[in-house]
Structure formats: structure tokens, C-alpha cells
Amino acid sequence: MSSVPPVTTSSTGSTTLSTPGTTIGPSNTMGSNDFLDLMMDQLKNQNPLSPSNPTQYLSELASFSSLEQETNIATSTSSAATEQASASALAMIGHSVDYTDANGDTQTGTVSSVQFSASGPTLTIGTAAGIALGSITEAS
């Protein structure tokens, strides 16, 4: 009969599954080394009278490798998009633009500076600061 590892609830209400020496919770992420360690542990502890199918391990490894490559591509694409937005914002300095303000009205002004934050670049147009690049409707 197998024992069930204890499940605890954190102060935020999330559940955590614990086994001796390991804790898997919402803040933990699994890297490629962790995956390989788990796979090796599974191979070491398999029942010798009922060995598992090696094709299954290769399939899992291929799937994990594919997921890792997709994650790398997504990160690269996101980085390229951020760089493109920054370059576009910088190219607008000194240009006259039309933009939609917070009230939905169209305004016109000259871009005087660009500010960079975690959410992306914003422009100062005339005296209005914090104008999102997506608010620009026309540039000349």
C-alpha cells in the first residue's frame, strides 16, 4: 500500500504537495535539469519485473525539448517586439503626430521625449506625458 504525501495550504490559500526532500508549489518552476533528474529517478526506481517502455521516455524527452525550444522562441520574439517598439518610439522624436487621448479625443503635437518602463515606451507630446505608442493614429 502506498502512502500519500501530505498536502498543506499556505497563507495565500494555495496548496502545496510535499514529499521528503521535495516541495512542489505554485512558485516553483521545473527546469530541464529537474526534468532529467526526475526521469533518472524514475528509471532507477522502476520495478525490474515490469520495466517501463523506453519509447515513452524518449517521447517525454522529445516533448520537453520541444517545449523548451518553443519557450526560447517566445522569449526571443517578445524581446524583438520590445526592441522594435523602442526603436519606433525613438524615431518619432521631433515629429508631429496625431494621437487619441484618455478621453477618446484626437490631439496633435510634437513628440519631445520618450520614457521607457516595464510596460513599454511612452511618449511626451507637447505637454502631455505618458502617451502610449498604440495611441498614435498618424505621424508626419
Helices and strands as residue ranges (DSSP letters): E 7-9, E 15-19, E 22-24, H 32-44, H 54-91, E 96-100, E 106-117, E 120-125, E 128-132, G 133-135, E 136-139
